[in-house]
Amino acid sequence: MNGQEIALEVNGNVVRGTPEARKTLADFLREDVGLTGTHLGCEHGVCGACTVLIDGRSVRSCLILAVQTEGHVVQTVEGMAQPDGSLHPLQEAFSEHHGLQCGFCTAGFLMAAAELLDENPHPDEREVREALSGNLCRCTGYVNIVKAVLDAADRMRLE
């Protein structure tokens, strides 16, 4: 099959490709761009493991076609760390609060939390839980994930 040429910004870099019309953004990121931090769980948009930010908004990358991202800005979990390799405050907090266990869902939680904290730098526990309600974790019970997001919010306000 022939693909459609696209150009988009991924984690600050212009990426060009020719994905087939039916290729999802998740598959394009993983297979064509080589960014494997975006995980595929259910492939139905339910679990949130494939969450990325498109133009600053969280999107299930398993539900959007790569060709739909032409001209847009995409951020994946690989784009969270600083250029010097230091971790984003959310990543630090997830690590310190053990907000992950197997890690499969972590990228999606980080991206959803990044969107929340960008929109609301002072969330309370209820707001964090609501913002993350579309992401599923089978290991943690969410308590430490919520603690990590609240701690990261505090850290980010102090920067």
Summary of the structure (lengths in Angstrom):
residues: 159
radius of gyration: 15.5
end to end distance: 49.0
largest distance: 51.3
contacts: 505
relative contact order: 0.15
helix: 38%
strand: 16%
